[in-house]
Amino acid sequence: MVHLLPEADFRLVRTDRNRDKITREQQQHLLRRRVGVIGLSVGSSAALTCAMEGVGGAFRLADFDRLGLSNLNRLRAGVHELGLEKSVLCARRMYELDPYLDIEIHRGGVTEETVEDFVGDGDRTLDLLVEECDTPWVKVAAREHARRRRVPVLMDTNDRGLLDIERFDLEPDRPLFHGRTGATTAADVRDLDRDAAIRFLLTVVDERRLSPAMTDALTRVGRTLSSWPQLASGVMLGAALVTDTARRILLGEALPSGRHSIDLDALVPASQPLPAAQPLPAAQPLPAPQPLPVPHGAGR
């Protein structure tokens, strides 16, 4: 049994080290917001980081998948949790941080039957949506409903630190994906085969902006690769970008819609050519140990 402080005191202490990067008043405001996350491989890190920072007090999580061994290169989980539903796993981690959170899980993911309920209506409407799934229909349908409800959408692409901001709360007529997919609707992408789905996703992210490794990998997905490669470092960077941006939007900062890249390869470039390694200095012999002084007896 674990004894905890009452909710208000618990959160006051748990978030105390956020001060004054986040003021007490801002923290209270954030904890009254509801955040939705679709796709809980990459998205679980964003959800956990939001919960850790206190960006949201209510969450709605959706993923139909279960934890597999190949997820453990980027998803915070253990081998004892293999086979567990990702939505349940993510909710558990979040409750371990703050048992007073309000978390809804959609174990079947987002479908035609559940997408409207996921985005919500009235006082159940999301304040912000984080979309991190691979299914074209879900990506489009979630945005269509978010735009209708004036919910801002964030997406991290996990390659070259690519972050998309779509401020449907400020621009209810804004084209989806910054207009990259034209007038494409969810119905248009419902039944795409694998190759067509990959072409659609490449249009969304703009193939020219991808890293060479990712561009090459996408041509081999379904052939020699089961899916596109993702690294833990990229996932954690994406979680930081999403959480920081979500906090600023929910606090009312005038962040515009757009696409941003935090490319660590460009920010921390390698030297060309690499300087020659310098030889290590020769090891010096250690001094001989000195005998310890022996105190004389004071008498017997």
N, C-alpha and C positions, 0 to 999 in steps of 0.2 A: 504494500500500500504506500502511495506517495501523498504526502500532505502538501498542499499548495496554498499560496496566498489567494485571497479573493480576486476576481477578475481584474478590477481596476488597479489594485495594488500590484498584482502579478505583472501586468503589462507596464506599469510605471517603472518597476525595477528592471524587467527584462529588456526594455528599450532605453534604459537610462544612458547607456554609452553611445546612443545615437546623438545625444545633445552635444553641441548646438548645431550640428549639421542638419538635424531635423529638430525643430522646436517642439515643445510639449503640445502646443496648439496644433501644429501641423501633424504630429503623430496621431492625435485624437481624430483629426479629419481623415487621415489615411485609413485608420482602423474602422471607419464607417463606410468604406468603399468595398465594392464587390468586383472581383477580377475573375474572368473566365480563361481557362487554358485548354486548348485543343491540341492533342498530341503530346504524350508524356514520356518520350525518350529524351529529346532535346528539351521539351517543355517542362519536364519535371524539375530540371535545374532552375529554370526561371521561376516556377511556382515556389520552390523551396527558398530561393533567394528573396523573393518578395515576402514570403512569410517570415523569414529571418529578420528582414529589415523593417517589418511592420508595414509593408505597402499592401494594404488590404486586410480586412478583418473577416471577410467572407469570400469564399472561392467556389468556383464551379469547374470541375475537372472532367475531361472526356478522353477516353482511349479504349478501344476494343481489344487491345493486344495484351499478351502476358509476357512476363520477363523471361528472356532467353539468355543463354550463356554469352552470345555475341553482343548483348546489350551492356555487359559489364565493363567494356572498354570506355564507357562514357556516362553510365548511369549509376548513381550512388545506391548500391544494393549489395547483398551478399549471396553466396552460393546457396545458403539455406532458404533463400526467397525465390529461387528459380521456379517458374510456373505460376507465380502469383500475378494477379491482374495488376497492370501498371497503375491504374487509377487507385486501387486499394493501397498499393505500395506507397504512392506519392502522398496520399491522404495520411497514412500512418506517420510518415516522416514529418509532415507538417504538424500533426497533432503532438508529436514528441517535442516540437519547438514551442507550441502554444496550444494547450488543450482546450482553450476557450474559443478557438476558431470555429466558424460556421462553414462547413465544407459539404458540398453536394458532389456526388460522383455519378457519371454516366458511363456505366460499365460497357455498354454496347457502342461507345463512341458517339459521334454525331451522325444522325441519319435523317432521311426525309421526314420521319415521324417525330424526331426529337429536336431538330435544329431550332425551331421556333421557341420551344421551351427552354433550350440551352441559353439562347441570347436573352430571353425573358421579356416581360412586359410589365408596365406599371412600376411598382416599387421593387419588383424582382428583376428589373432590367440590369444587365451588366453595366458597370461604369467604365470598363476597359476589357478588351479581348486580346489575348495573346494566341496567335495561330501558328502552330508548329507541326502540322501534319503533312503527309506526302500525297494525299488523295486529292486529285484535281476538283472533284465535285464538292468535297467538304470545304476546300479553300475558297471556292467561288460562292457556295451557298452561305457559308458563315459570314462572308463579307456582304452579301446581298441583305441578309437579315440585320447585320450590324449597321449598315448604312440606313436601312429603314428605321431603326431604333436610335440612330445618331450615337452609335457607340464607336469610340476610336479603336483602331486595330494596330497591333505591333506584330512584326514577324522578323525573326533572326534566321538567316540562311545558313549559318555555321560554315561559311567559307569566306575568307578575307574579312571577317567581322562585319558582314553585311546586315544592316538593320533598316527595315522599312517602317515608316510611320504613315498611317492613313487616318487623318482627322475627320472622320465622318460626323463627329459631333459638331464641328465647325463648318464642314462642307458637305451637306447632305446630298448634293448632286455630283460629288466627286467620282470620276470613273475608277473602277476597281484596278488595283495593281498599277496605279499612276497612269492608267490608260494603255498599258503595254498589251493587254489582251483584247482591246477594242470593245465591241459590244457583246462579247461572249457571255453567256448565261450559264447557270448551273446545269440547266437541261442540256446544253450543248456539249458538256464534258462528262455527262453521267456514265456513258458506256465506252470510254476510250480504252483501246488496248494498250499494252505496255509501251510500245514505241510511241504512240500518239500521246500518252500521258507524259513521257519524258520530254517530248518536243514542247508540250504545253508548259511544263515546269521550267524548261530552258528559256522559254519566252518570258515567263514571269520574272526570273532572276537576271535575265540578260546574259546569255552565254559568254559574251565578250568580256564580262567583268569577273568571270570565274577564274580561279587559279588553274594553271596548266594541269596539275594533278587531278583536280575535280573534273575538268573538261574531258580528259582522257578516260577517267573512271566511268563517266556517264555513258560513254559509247559501249562499255562492256557490262553494264548492269543487265542482269538476266541471262548473261552468257557466261562470263568467267567471274563475275561479282554478283552476290545475292542482292546487294543494294549499294547506294553511294557511300563512300567512306566518310566517317566522322571521327574527330579526335576529342578526347576529354578537354584538352586545353581550349579548343574552339567552342565547345559546348559551355564551358564555364565563362569564357569571354562573352558569349551571347547572353547568358543569364545575367551577367553584370550590366550589359547594355540595355536589356529589356527592363530590368528592375529600376535602373537609374532613370530611364526615359518614362517608365510608368509612373514613378513617384512624381516627376516634374509635371507630367500631364495632369495627374490627379490633384496636384496642388495648384493648378490653374496657370502654369507657365504657358506662354504663347509659343509653343514648339510647333512649327509648321509641318505639314505633310512633306514627305520626301524620302530619299534613299541616302544612307550614309554608310561609309566603309571605314572600319578601324583595322587596317591591314598591318599586322605586326611585322610581316616580311618587309614592308615598305618603311614602317616607322623605325625598325631596328634592322637595317640592312647589313648583310655580311660584307666584309672587306674583299675587294678584288684587286690583285690576287691576295690570298691569305698570306700574311707575313710568316717567314720561316720561324719554326719553333726554336727558342733559345735553349741551349743545353743547361741542365741543372748544375749548380755548383757542386764540386766534389764534396762528399760527406766528410766532415771533420770528426776525428776520434773524440769520444767522450773523455773528460778528465777522469783520472783514477779516483775511485771513491776514497774519502778520507775516513780514518777510524773515528768513531764517536768517542768523546771524552768519557771516561769512567769516573763517576764521583767517588771520592774516598769516604770510607765509613767514618761515622762520628763516634765510634767507640762501641763497645759491646756491653 
